Amino acid sequence: MAGDPFAACEEDVRRHDPDRYYAALFAPEDRRRHLFALYAFYRELAHAVDAAHDPLMVDVRLAWWRETLQAARAGQPRNHHVAQAMSAMLPAHDLPDAMFEPMLDARAAEAGGAAFADAAAAEAHADATTGALMRLAARILGAEAGAPAREAGIAYALAGRRDARYRGVDTAVLARAHLAAARALDMPREALPALLPAALVPLYLRRADPPLWRRQLRLLRAGLSGRL
């Protein structure tokens, strides 16, 4: 595959996931490309659901990415820039399959588009997706961030969510509560770039699409202070 797969992943994240892109810039330079590979993989899982309205096609797409992850772990990546980058990134960190499975399963469960049964179900989904991603990113940064990642991940995932799946769930109340819980926990300093998107929760609670420059300023303030 021609070109630098890590550079392609970085560009994917910069274009499609600016919150995590700018948060990753606070990570040590030698870890950033690995974060971009992880975040590009996460985006591919979300895109597999968004791009296919047929639940069967979602299953097919997610199965392809499950197999792609295993092939990358075995050092036999498919001809895709995310797979190539993951194949180079995975051996450098302790990222077991058990940490990826929750997000794959949670994405598969999205296929039908059914509303969450209650607040607990919405929180569980948020932790299995964004929370799991933050835990993986923290490991890339050399830290364990179990409880802080859970709270920060749920807060960030739920802030500003108003689509039909959250019908009957007060996402604003939940996001505020989990952000407060994250701020109250001891967080390894090394893990900050992984959890930093949660610093944007207050902006997303005010409006669903805060301008990028406001998000950048909020991330800068949180990154320099070391606090969400």
C-alpha positions, 0 to 999 in steps of 0.5 A, spaced: 500 500 500 503 506 497 504 512 502 504 512 510 498 509 513 499 513 519 499 520 515 492 517 512 489 515 519 491 522 522 488 526 516 482 521 517 481 524 524 483 531 523 477 531 518 472 527 521 473 527 528 477 534 530 475 533 538 480 527 538 485 530 533 486 536 537 486 532 544 491 528 541 496 533 540 497 534 547 500 527 547 507 525 547 509 526 539 511 519 539 504 516 541 500 521 537 500 516 530 498 510 534 492 514 537 490 517 530 490 509 528 486 507 534 481 513 532 481 512 525 479 505 527 474 507 531 471 512 526 471 506 521 466 502 526 461 508 526 461 509 519 460 501 518 453 503 522 452 509 519 453 507 512 449 501 512 441 502 513 440 494 513 442 491 519 445 485 515 449 489 511 452 492 518 453 485 520 457 484 514 461 491 515 463 490 522 465 482 521 470 485 516 473 490 521 473 484 526 477 480 521 481 486 519 483 487 527 485 480 527 489 480 521 492 486 523 494 483 530 497 477 526 501 481 522 498 480 516 494 487 515 489 487 509 490 493 504 487 498 508 491 504 511 487 503 518 489 496 518 496 497 516 497 502 521 493 498 526 498 492 525 504 497 526 501 500 532 498 493 536 505 490 538 507 496 541 502 496 546 498 491 551 491 492 547 487 485 548 481 483 544 477 484 550 478 491 550 475 492 543 470 487 543 465 491 547 465 497 542 464 492 536 458 489 540 455 496 541 456 498 534 452 491 532 447 493 537 446 500 533 444 496 527 436 496 528 436 503 531 432 502 537 431 507 542 435 505 549 430 502 554 432 507 559 438 511 562 442 505 564 442 502 557 444 509 554 450 509 559 452 502 558 452 503 550 456 510 551 461 506 556 462 500 551 464 505 545 467 512 548 469 509 554 472 503 551 476 508 546 478 512 552 481 506 556 485 504 550 487 511 548 490 511 555 493 505 555 497 507 548 499 513 553 502 508 558 496 509 563 490 505 566 484 510 566 478 505 568 474 509 572 475 516 569 475 513 562 468 510 564 465 517 567 469 521 562 467 517 556 459 517 558 459 524 559 462 526 552 458 521 549 451 523 551 452 531 551 448 534 546 445 527 544 438 528 542 436 523 536 431 518 537 435 513 540 435 517 546 427 518 547 425 518 554 433 519 556 435 526 559 442 526 556 444 533 559 443 531 566 447 524 565 452 528 562 453 533 567 453 528 573 458 523 569 463 529 568 462 531 575 464 524 577 470 524 572 473 531 575 472 528 582 476 522 580 484 522 580 486 521 573 493 519 571 496 525 568 499 521 562 492 519 561 489 526 560 490 527 552 485 520 552 480 523 556 481 530 554 474 531 549 470 530 556 472 537 557 468 539 551 461 537 555 459 544 557 460 546 550 455 541 547 450 542 553 449 549 550 449 547 543 449 541 539 454 544 534 459 549 538 464 552 533 471 549 532 475 555 535 471 554 541 472 547 542 480 548 540 480 554 546 476 549 551 481 543 549 487 548 550 485 551 557 484 544 559 490 541 556 494 546 560 491 546 566 491 538 566 484 538 568 477 536 565 
